[in-house]
Amino acid sequence: MADLIKVEVAYATPEKQLILEVEVNSGATVFEAAEASGITDHFPDIELSSVPMGIFGKKVAKPKTEVIQAGQRVELYRPLLIDPKQARANRAAKKAKEE
């Protein structure tokens, strides 16, 4: 029998934020932890096979092969609504216009 480890899986929308604690087998991947959490029951729009994932804010390139460690938090990322560079440029233009 494999050892179980506890990890968290997190996802957020502007309306709802959720962190689920889940136990997975030692050696489980980031993807397997997300799958085991049942996060898609709470957010049915998530497509686990294509959503970007990370651990504590650092994007994981290959969630299906990256092994998760006990105590880590898997984060599922939403697509950006606007490019951060464009958002900064918009704020700067607005501020310049106000002055």
N, C-alpha and C positions, 0 to 999 in steps of 0.2 A: 504494500500500500504506500502510495506516495505521500510525502509530507505536504500539509496544507499551509499556505501563507495567506495573510490578509493584505489586501490592497484596496485602493479606492478608485472609483471611476466617476469622473465629473463631466458635466455638460451644462451649458447655460444658454438661454435665449434672453432677450430683453425682458420678457415676462416671467420667466421661471428659471431657477438655478437648482441643480440637484447634484449631490455627491452620494454615491452608493458605496457601501463597504461590501466586499465580496471575498470569499475564500476560494482560492484556486490551487491547483497542484503546483508544487515547487517545480520550476522549469517551464511554467506556462508562458505564453507570449503575451505581448501587449494586446493584440487582437483577441486572443482567447479570454483575457480578463474582461475586456469590454463586452464580449459576447455573453459571458457568464453572469455579468451584472444585471442583465435584463433591462438595460437603459432604454432600449427601443420600445419597451412597454410604456414608458413614460413620455418618450419623444418618438412617435411612429415615423416621423419624416426622416430620421437618421438612416442613412444607408451605410452600414458598418464597413462594407467592402471598399468604399471609396472615400469615406470621411478622413481627413487628416487627423493624426493622433500624436500625442506627445506625453512626456513624463515631466511633471513639475515645470512646465513652460518651455521645455526643449523638444522641438519636433523630432519625432522618430521616423526615419526614412523608410524602414521596413517593419511595420507593426506585426506582420504575420510571422516574422522570424526573431524579432527583438524580445529577449527574455526579460520578464518583469521580476523585480526583487520585492521581498516583504516590506510593507510600509510605504511603497511608492504609490503615486496617484497618476492614473491614466487620465489624460484630458482629451476630449473630442473637440475639434475646432470647427466653428461655423465659417462659411466664406465671408470675406470682408465685403461690406457694403460699398466702401470707397477706398481707393488706394491711400495709404497713410501720407504719402508725399503730396497727393492732390488735396487731401484734407488740410494739411499744413499750409499749402499755397492758398487755399480758399480763406483760411483764417487770417493769413497775412494780408491778403487783398482786402478783406472786410475791415481789418484794423486800419489799414492805410486810408481807406475810403472815409472812415469815421474821423480821422484826424484832420 
